Amino acid sequence: MEAVAKLNNCPTSPRKMRLVVDLIRGERVEKALYILKYTNKEAAQRVEKLLLSAIKNWEAKNEGQRPEESELFVKTAFVDGGRQLKRLRPAPQGRGYRIRKRSNHVTLVVDSKNLEQN
């Protein structure tokens, strides 16, 4: 049985977040946590926290089962663009340059490879 965790309006550009999420897609949960812990990017801390939340959601759905024995893995992980804050920065000769402060939405789905059903 799969469990989902979502992170909405994270103030990081989607492109930077996708670099981190691509590292853990399809990996076992233990290996994914290890990768995120030692990845030297700010987005890795946010994704690590989100992955821990997905594991806890899975534990809540599957009471009596342990995640270590169920061979949990990251089934799907994707990043969508969120809202943009639009600002103007003063530029030479009376112009204004537009600044777009991007955000993103991250979705993680964790599932077990163990096919035993009660």
Secondary structure, 3 states (H helix, E strand, C coil): CCEEEEEEEECCCHHHHHHHHHHHCCCEHHHHHHHHHCCCCHHHHHHHHHHHHHHHHHHHHCCCCCCCCCCEEEEEEEEEECCCEEEEEECHHHCEEEEEECCEEEEEEEEECCCCCC
